[in-house]
Amino acid sequence: MNKKLIAIALVLVLAVSGAFAVTFPNVVTATLNATKGDFFYHGFGQPLTNTLSINDAFATVPPTIDYGYSTNVGGATIRFSITNFISGSNLVKIKSISATGGGSNLVWDDTNSAYKLFVIAPTTTYTKQLAQITVVAARGGDTLDHRGEVIAASQTVEGAASGDYTATLTFSVAAS
């Protein structure tokens, strides 16, 4: 027999016998798991973070602070308190505070000695808001601070002693 015929016959025998047959695996699956729970997050910027440090808060054009929340439950009130700018025993008073955007409604709350920023209705859907808060330091010529108290010349940016000054905003969330 011819060697070529033997080679062809051998290939045909192997092909028919299944030596080159391809087998496919059984069905494979992927399982996706999730838990949906109630959540309430609040903080600064995007994404929401829990700390923020602003330099040059005495700038002629005061910096803004982006603060907001995201939730799927709501039913809360967000307030914040603020200190004057302090450096040791020296201080620079806060002339004004404003909040814009995100459905914010800045109102002084005497009971809690804080500004009420957001009142969030109960919800079962995702809700997210972001407000821009501006804190303006007292300058020469300003006479009353954000609470209506008198500002002394030494409690303004121009009249204060040299030093590093810090004002602190502290945010809290309470069920409403």
C-alpha positions in Angstrom: 0.0 0.0 0.0 1.1 3.5 -0.7 2.4 5.5 2.2 0.2 8.4 1.3 -2.9 6.2 1.5 -1.8 4.9 4.9 -1.4 8.4 6.2 -4.8 9.5 4.9 -6.4 6.3 6.4 -4.7 7.0 9.7 -6.1 10.6 9.8 -9.6 9.4 9.0 -9.4 6.7 11.7 -8.3 9.3 14.3 -11.0 11.8 13.2 -13.8 9.2 13.3 -12.5 7.7 16.6 -12.9 11.1 18.4 -9.2 11.8 19.2 -9.7 15.3 17.8 -13.3 15.7 19.1 -14.0 18.8 21.1 -16.1 18.5 24.2 -17.9 21.5 25.7 -18.2 22.0 29.4 -21.6 21.9 31.2 -23.5 25.1 31.7 -21.7 27.7 33.8 -23.5 30.3 35.9 -22.8 33.6 37.6 -24.7 34.6 40.7 -25.2 38.3 41.5 -26.0 39.1 45.2 -27.1 42.4 46.7 -28.5 43.8 49.9 -30.7 46.8 49.8 -30.7 48.6 53.1 -31.5 52.1 54.3 -28.7 54.6 54.0 -27.9 58.2 54.8 -24.6 59.7 53.9 -23.5 63.3 54.3 -20.3 65.2 53.8 -18.2 67.6 51.7 -17.7 67.6 47.9 -18.2 64.8 45.4 -17.8 62.1 46.5 -19.0 63.0 50.0 -16.1 63.0 52.4 -16.1 63.6 56.2 -13.4 66.2 56.5 -12.4 69.3 54.6 -9.7 71.9 55.1 -9.9 75.3 53.4 -6.9 77.6 53.1 -7.1 81.3 52.7 -10.5 81.7 54.2 -9.8 85.4 54.6 -9.6 85.9 50.9 -11.5 88.9 49.5 -13.7 86.5 47.6 -14.5 83.9 50.3 -14.2 80.2 49.2 -17.3 78.1 49.1 -17.8 74.8 50.8 -19.8 72.1 49.0 -21.8 70.1 51.5 -24.6 67.6 50.8 -26.3 64.3 51.5 -27.6 61.2 49.8 -30.2 58.9 51.2 -33.0 56.5 50.5 -34.8 57.1 53.8 -34.8 60.8 54.6 -36.8 61.9 57.6 -33.9 64.0 58.9 -32.8 67.5 59.6 -29.2 68.6 59.0 -27.8 71.5 61.1 -24.4 73.0 61.6 -22.8 75.2 64.2 -19.9 77.5 63.5 -17.2 79.1 65.6 -15.6 82.5 64.9 -12.1 82.4 63.5 -9.8 81.8 66.5 -6.0 82.2 67.0 -5.1 81.7 70.7 -7.1 84.4 72.5 -7.7 86.5 69.4 -10.7 86.2 67.1 -12.1 87.4 63.9 -15.9 87.3 63.8 -18.0 85.8 61.1 -19.8 88.6 59.2 -22.2 86.4 57.3 -23.0 82.8 56.2 -25.0 81.9 53.1 -26.1 78.7 51.5 -27.3 78.2 47.9 -28.4 75.3 45.8 -29.5 71.8 46.6 -32.8 72.8 48.2 -30.9 74.3 51.2 -32.8 76.6 53.5 -30.4 78.3 55.9 -32.3 79.3 59.0 -30.9 80.0 62.5 -32.3 77.5 65.1 -32.2 79.1 68.5 -33.2 75.8 70.3 -30.1 74.0 68.9 -27.8 77.1 68.6 -27.1 76.1 65.0 -28.1 76.8 61.4 -30.7 74.5 60.0 -29.5 73.7 56.5 -31.7 70.8 55.1 -35.0 69.4 56.3 -35.3 66.1 54.4 -38.8 64.5 54.1 -39.1 60.7 54.5 -38.6 58.9 51.2 -38.2 55.4 49.7 -36.3 56.6 46.7 -32.8 57.8 46.2 -32.4 61.5 47.0 -29.2 63.6 46.7 -28.6 67.3 47.3 -25.5 69.5 47.4 -25.4 73.1 48.7 -22.6 75.7 48.5 -21.9 77.4 51.8 -20.0 80.7 52.0 -18.6 82.0 55.2 -17.5 85.6 55.1 -15.1 86.9 57.7 -15.7 90.4 59.3 -13.8 93.2 57.6 -13.1 96.8 58.6 -16.3 98.8 58.6 -18.5 95.7 59.4 -20.5 96.5 62.5 -22.7 93.4 63.2 -21.8 89.7 62.8 -24.0 86.9 61.4 -25.9 86.7 64.8 -26.4 90.5 65.1 -23.7 91.0 67.7 -21.3 94.0 67.6 -18.0 93.5 65.8 -15.1 95.4 67.4 -12.3 96.7 65.1 -9.9 94.2 66.6 -12.3 91.4 65.5 -12.0 92.1 61.8 -9.5 90.7 59.3 -7.7 94.1 59.1 -7.7 94.8 62.9 -6.8 91.3 64.2 -3.4 90.3 65.6 -1.2 88.3 63.3 -1.6 84.5 63.6 -3.1 81.4 62.1 -6.9 81.5 62.5 -9.3 78.6 62.4 -13.1 78.5 62.2 -14.9 75.2 62.6 -18.2 74.1 61.1 -19.7 71.1 62.8 -22.6 69.3 61.0 -25.1 67.0 62.7 -28.0 64.9 61.5 -31.1 64.3 63.6 -34.4 62.5 62.8 -37.1 65.0 62.1 
